[in-house]
Amino acid sequence: YVIILYYDHSTDNTLEKLKTYQIKNPRLQFYVNTTPVSHFRTHRIAYARNYCIKQIKNNYSNYPYFIMMDFDDVSYTKINIEPIRKCLMREDWDSVSFNRNNYYDIWALSINPYYLSCAHIGDDAGIAMSKYIVGLLNNANEGELIHCASAFNGFAIYRTDKFVNCRYSGLITLSLLPQHLIKHNIALFKGKFDYSKIEDCEHRYFHLMAINKNQARIRISPEIIFPEDNLW
C-alpha cells in the first residue's frame, strides 16, 4: 500500500507531523501546495482529490482498490475492519461507504428520489434526506448494501478501474443527471432550487461521472467502521 496526501494549509503543525511520520513510514507520500487555488472550499478540495487520483492513475493503476478518506477528526478513531473485510470479499459494488453513529453525511448523498444537493434546496431537503437515509440504514437486512448515486461519509473504498478515469469537481452537477430525475427532485420541494450557488459536494460529481462513464455501482453499507465517532 501507499498513502497519498495533498497538503494545502493548516495552523496546527500538521506539516511537521507529516514529516515526522514519513520518517517512520516511508509509504507516506505528500505534496505541499503553495499556490492559491480558489476561494471556494469545495473547489479547493476537488483540486486536492484530483491530485491524488492523478497519482493513482500514473503510478498505481494496477492496484485493485483505493480508499479516499477525509483527513480530519471525523475519521481518526480506531477502525473496525471487519465490515471492510466482508465488503472486499464481495463483487456487487464498485464504491462502498459506511454508516456512522449519530451522524450521516447528506452533503455527499444522492439517492432516489433525492439526487440534488440539500444545500441548493433548503433545510426541508436536508431534514427529509437525513430521515430517509437513516431509516434505510437502520432497517436494512443483514448483508444488504444500499443502492445510491453518491455517498461518502468520510471514508469510501473504490475499485480502481471504475474510477481512475474520473475526476472531482466542486461545481454543481446538473449535467450528469437525467432531466426527469432533476425535475422530480425539485418538484418534491415545491420547485425550490437555488441556481445561484455554484458550489456542490465534490463527491457527487466524481460518483456521477463514474456512473455515466463506467456504470459504477455506488453502495452504502449499514455497518459502522468507526465505532467511537468524535463528532459531538
C-alpha positions in Angstrom: 0.0 0.0 0.0 0.9 3.7 -0.3 -0.6 6.7 1.4 -1.0 9.7 -0.8 -1.8 13.0 0.8 -2.3 16.5 -0.5 -1.4 19.2 2.0 -2.6 22.8 1.5 -2.5 24.8 4.6 -3.0 24.4 8.4 -2.4 26.2 11.6 -1.9 23.2 13.9 1.6 22.0 12.9 0.3 19.3 10.6 3.1 19.6 8.1 5.8 18.9 10.8 3.7 15.9 11.9 3.6 14.6 8.4 7.4 14.9 8.0 7.9 13.1 11.3 5.5 10.3 10.4 7.1 9.9 6.9 10.4 9.0 8.6 8.6 6.2 10.4 6.6 5.1 7.4 8.1 5.9 4.0 5.0 4.6 2.3 3.5 8.1 3.0 3.8 10.4 0.1 2.6 14.0 0.4 2.5 17.0 -1.9 2.8 20.5 -0.4 0.8 23.0 -2.4 2.0 26.7 -2.2 -0.2 28.2 -4.9 -3.7 29.6 -4.1 -6.3 27.6 -5.9 -9.7 29.0 -5.2 -11.7 30.9 -2.6 -14.4 28.3 -2.8 -13.8 25.4 -0.4 -15.3 22.6 -2.5 -13.2 23.7 -5.4 -10.0 23.5 -3.3 -11.0 20.1 -2.0 -11.7 18.8 -5.5 -8.3 20.1 -6.7 -6.6 18.2 -3.9 -8.5 15.0 -4.5 -7.8 15.2 -8.2 -4.1 15.4 -7.5 -4.4 12.1 -5.5 -6.4 10.5 -8.4 -3.7 11.5 -10.9 -1.0 9.9 -8.8 -3.0 6.7 -8.6 -3.6 6.7 -12.4 0.0 7.4 -13.2 1.7 5.2 -10.7 -0.7 2.7 -9.1 -3.4 1.9 -11.6 -2.6 -1.8 -11.1 -3.8 -1.6 -7.5 -7.3 -3.1 -7.4 -8.6 -0.7 -4.8 -8.0 2.7 -3.4 -9.6 4.4 -0.3 -10.5 8.1 -0.3 -10.6 9.4 3.3 -11.2 12.7 4.9 -8.1 13.8 6.8 -9.7 15.3 9.9 -11.0 14.4 13.3 -14.1 12.7 11.8 -12.1 9.6 11.0 -9.2 9.5 13.5 -10.6 6.9 15.9 -9.8 3.2 15.9 -11.4 1.5 13.0 -13.4 -1.7 12.9 -12.0 -3.5 9.9 -14.5 -6.4 9.8 -17.1 -4.7 7.7 -14.3 -3.7 5.3 -13.0 -7.3 5.1 -16.5 -8.5 4.3 -17.0 -6.0 1.6 -13.7 -6.9 0.0 -15.0 -10.5 -0.3 -18.0 -9.3 -2.4 -18.3 -8.4 -6.1 -21.5 -6.5 -6.1 -20.2 -2.9 -5.6 -17.6 -0.6 -7.2 -17.7 2.0 -4.4 -18.8 1.4 -0.9 -19.0 3.8 2.1 -20.2 3.1 5.6 -22.7 4.1 8.3 -21.8 6.1 11.4 -23.2 6.5 14.9 -25.3 9.6 15.4 -24.4 11.1 12.0 -24.8 10.8 8.3 -23.2 12.9 5.6 -26.1 14.0 3.5 -23.9 16.7 1.8 -22.4 14.0 -0.4 -25.6 11.9 -0.7 -27.6 11.4 -3.9 -30.2 8.7 -3.6 -33.6 8.1 -5.1 -35.6 10.4 -5.1 -33.1 12.9 -3.5 -30.4 13.4 -6.1 -29.7 17.1 -5.8 -27.7 18.7 -3.0 -29.7 19.7 0.0 -27.7 23.0 0.1 -29.4 24.1 -3.1 -33.0 23.3 -2.0 -33.0 24.3 1.7 -33.4 23.0 5.2 -36.5 21.0 4.4 -34.5 18.9 1.9 -31.8 18.2 4.5 -34.2 17.1 7.1 -36.0 14.8 4.6 -32.8 13.3 3.3 -31.4 12.7 6.7 -34.6 10.9 7.9 -34.8 8.9 4.7 -31.2 7.6 4.7 -31.1 6.9 8.4 -34.4 4.9 8.0 -32.9 2.9 5.2 -29.7 2.1 7.1 -31.5 1.2 10.3 -33.9 -1.1 8.6 -31.5 -2.8 6.2 -31.3 -6.5 6.1 -28.2 -8.3 7.2 -25.6 -8.1 4.5 -27.6 -5.6 2.4 -25.9 -2.8 0.6 -28.0 0.3 -0.1 -28.0 1.5 -3.7 -27.4 5.1 -4.4 -25.8 7.6 -6.9 -23.4 9.2 -4.4 -22.3 8.6 -0.9 -19.1 9.2 1.1 -19.5 9.8 4.8 -15.8 10.5 5.3 -14.4 7.1 4.1 -15.1 5.1 0.9 -13.4 2.2 -0.9 -13.2 2.2 -4.7 -12.4 -0.3 -7.4 -9.6 1.5 -9.2 -10.6 0.5 -12.8 -14.0 2.1 -12.3 -12.8 5.5 -11.0 -9.3 6.2 -12.1 -10.5 7.9 -15.3 -12.9 10.2 -13.4 -12.4 13.4 -11.6 -13.8 15.5 -8.8 -15.4 18.9 -9.2 -16.9 21.3 -6.6 -19.3 22.7 -9.2 -23.0 21.9 -9.4 -23.6 18.7 -11.3 -26.9 19.0 -13.2 -25.3 17.9 -16.5 -24.6 14.4 -15.2 -28.2 13.7 -14.0 -31.1 12.8 -16.3 -33.5 15.7 -16.6 -36.5 13.7 -15.4 -34.8 12.9 -12.1 -33.8 16.6 -11.6 -37.4 17.8 -12.2 -38.9 15.1 -9.9 -36.4 16.1 -7.1 -37.2 19.8 -7.4 -40.9 19.1 -7.5 -40.7 17.2 -4.2 -39.8 20.6 -2.6 -42.3 22.7 -4.5 -39.9 23.9 -7.1 -37.3 25.3 -4.8 -33.8 25.3 -6.2 -31.1 27.9 -5.7 -29.2 28.1 -9.0 -27.0 30.9 -7.8 -24.9 28.6 -5.6 -22.1 27.3 -7.7 -20.6 25.1 -5.0 -21.6 21.4 -4.6 -20.1 18.4 -2.9 -17.1 17.2 -4.9 -18.0 13.6 -4.3 -21.3 13.9 -6.2 -19.5 14.9 -9.5 -17.0 12.1 -9.0 -19.6 9.4 -8.4 -22.0 10.5 -11.1 -19.1 10.7 -13.7 -18.2 7.1 -12.8 -21.8 6.0 -13.3 -22.0 7.8 -16.6 -18.6 6.6 -17.9 -18.2 3.2 -16.3 -21.6 2.1 -15.0 -20.1 2.2 -11.5 -22.2 0.7 -8.7 -22.3 3.1 -5.7 -23.3 1.4 -2.5 -23.6 2.2 1.3 -23.0 -0.4 3.9 -25.3 -0.1 7.0 -22.3 -1.3 9.1 -20.2 1.0 11.2 -16.4 1.1 10.8 -15.8 4.0 13.3 -17.4 2.8 16.5 -16.3 5.8 18.5 -17.2 8.9 16.5 -15.8 12.1 17.7 -18.3 14.5 16.1 -20.3 15.5 19.1 
